[in-house]
Amino acid sequence: MALYEHVFLARQDLAQAQVDQMAEAVTKIVEDHQGKVVKTETWGLRSMAYRMAKNRKAHYVMIEIDAPGDTVAEIERQHSINEDIIRYMTVKVDAHEAGPSVMMRKQERDRERGRRREEENA
């Protein structure tokens, strides 16, 4: 089986629960094709570099997958049908990253900086 990283962007007006359901739907597709989801990360509601489909922000979700190639084709087919998904991208990788992704580490650093600023101003 091959290793993939799949990232999708969901519309900004969706609730977090709806975004989580989309991630669970991807997990179900992978498991139905005898694959497994290694890790799912929700990066949250983030600003995009430019407007896409009248949206300035989107919910970002990254899923690491270990599955055969036809699984990716089915996931992308489902995403192309879904109107709530703005963009998606799947990349084949040699190995999955251990621990949190770069985006999650960046969010943690930003939170830490915010705490330090609050302490300095207090």
C-alpha positions as semicolon CSV with decimal commas, in nm:
position;residue;x (nm);y (nm);z (nm)
1;M;0,000;0,000;0,000
2;A;0,106;0,357;-0,061
3;L;0,130;0,650;0,181
4;Y;-0,061;0,971;0,109
5;E;-0,129;1,309;0,268
6;H;-0,472;1,445;0,181
7;V;-0,566;1,806;0,260
8;F;-0,906;1,960;0,198
9;L;-1,054;2,305;0,252
10;A;-1,417;2,332;0,360
11;R;-1,638;2,641;0,339
12;Q;-1,604;2,896;0,618
13;D;-1,973;2,900;0,713
14;L;-1,975;2,532;0,816
15;A;-1,977;2,431;1,181
16;Q;-1,676;2,242;1,315
17;A;-1,899;1,936;1,367
18;Q;-1,980;1,931;0,994
19;V;-1,610;1,951;0,907
20;D;-1,540;1,663;1,147
21;Q;-1,812;1,459;0,971
22;M;-1,637;1,519;0,638
23;A;-1,311;1,389;0,787
24;E;-1,497;1,085;0,923
25;A;-1,642;1,022;0,575
26;V;-1,288;1,013;0,434
27;T;-1,187;0,771;0,711
28;K;-1,482;0,545;0,624
29;I;-1,386;0,541;0,254
30;V;-1,028;0,449;0,343
31;E;-1,137;0,170;0,578
32;D;-1,384;0,035;0,319
33;H;-1,091;0,000;0,075
34;Q;-0,879;-0,196;0,330
35;G;-0,659;0,103;0,411
36;K;-0,600;0,289;0,733
37;V;-0,593;0,651;0,843
38;V;-0,267;0,715;1,026
39;K;-0,347;1,065;1,152
40;T;-0,613;1,334;1,115
41;E;-0,534;1,698;1,195
42;T;-0,782;1,982;1,193
43;W;-0,592;2,305;1,138
44;G;-0,898;2,518;1,205
45;L;-1,052;2,817;1,031
46;R;-0,771;3,000;0,852
47;S;-0,749;3,288;0,606
48;M;-0,671;3,199;0,247
49;A;-0,421;3,385;0,029
50;Y;-0,696;3,483;-0,215
51;R;-1,070;3,443;-0,255
52;M;-1,196;3,106;-0,375
53;A;-1,563;3,042;-0,448
54;K;-1,654;3,367;-0,267
55;N;-1,477;3,255;0,051
56;R;-1,194;3,440;0,224
57;K;-1,146;3,176;0,495
58;A;-1,173;2,798;0,506
59;H;-1,157;2,507;0,749
60;Y;-0,834;2,315;0,679
61;V;-0,808;1,940;0,745
62;M;-0,509;1,713;0,678
63;I;-0,538;1,334;0,677
64;E;-0,247;1,091;0,652
65;I;-0,351;0,773;0,470
66;D;-0,199;0,430;0,413
67;A;-0,412;0,280;0,135
68;P;-0,418;0,157;-0,225
69;G;-0,439;0,407;-0,512
70;D;-0,805;0,345;-0,596
71;T;-0,891;0,475;-0,249
72;V;-0,752;0,817;-0,336
73;A;-0,952;0,819;-0,659
74;E;-1,272;0,753;-0,463
75;I;-1,194;1,021;-0,201
76;E;-1,127;1,279;-0,472
77;R;-1,444;1,177;-0,657
78;Q;-1,649;1,231;-0,341
79;H;-1,482;1,568;-0,279
80;S;-1,550;1,687;-0,633
81;I;-1,922;1,613;-0,581
82;N;-1,941;1,783;-0,239
83;E;-2,031;2,154;-0,266
84;D;-1,898;2,227;0,083
85;I;-1,539;2,146;-0,017
86;I;-1,360;2,434;-0,186
87;R;-1,030;2,262;-0,271
88;Y;-0,852;1,935;-0,205
89;M;-0,509;1,793;-0,275
90;T;-0,356;1,450;-0,230
91;V;0,020;1,396;-0,231
92;K;0,201;1,063;-0,230
93;V;0,478;1,061;0,032
94;D;0,768;0,829;0,112
95;A;0,701;0,836;0,488
96;H;0,457;1,002;0,723
97;E;0,587;1,272;0,952
98;A;0,623;1,159;1,314
99;G;0,446;1,381;1,564
100;P;0,245;1,691;1,478
101;S;0,272;1,849;1,134
102;V;0,445;2,180;1,067
103;M;0,109;2,363;1,076
104;M;0,025;2,226;1,421
105;R;0,371;2,317;1,555
106;K;0,328;2,670;1,414
107;Q;-0,008;2,708;1,590
108;E;0,151;2,600;1,918
109;R;0,436;2,852;1,874
110;D;0,186;3,129;1,803
111;R;-0,014;3,042;2,117
112;E;0,307;3,046;2,322
113;R;0,399;3,391;2,187
114;G;0,052;3,520;2,274
115;R;0,089;3,398;2,632
116;R;0,428;3,566;2,665
117;R;0,289;3,897;2,535
118;E;0,002;3,880;2,783
119;E;0,248;3,817;3,068
120;E;0,466;4,113;2,959
121;N;0,166;4,347;2,939
122;A;0,026;4,241;3,277
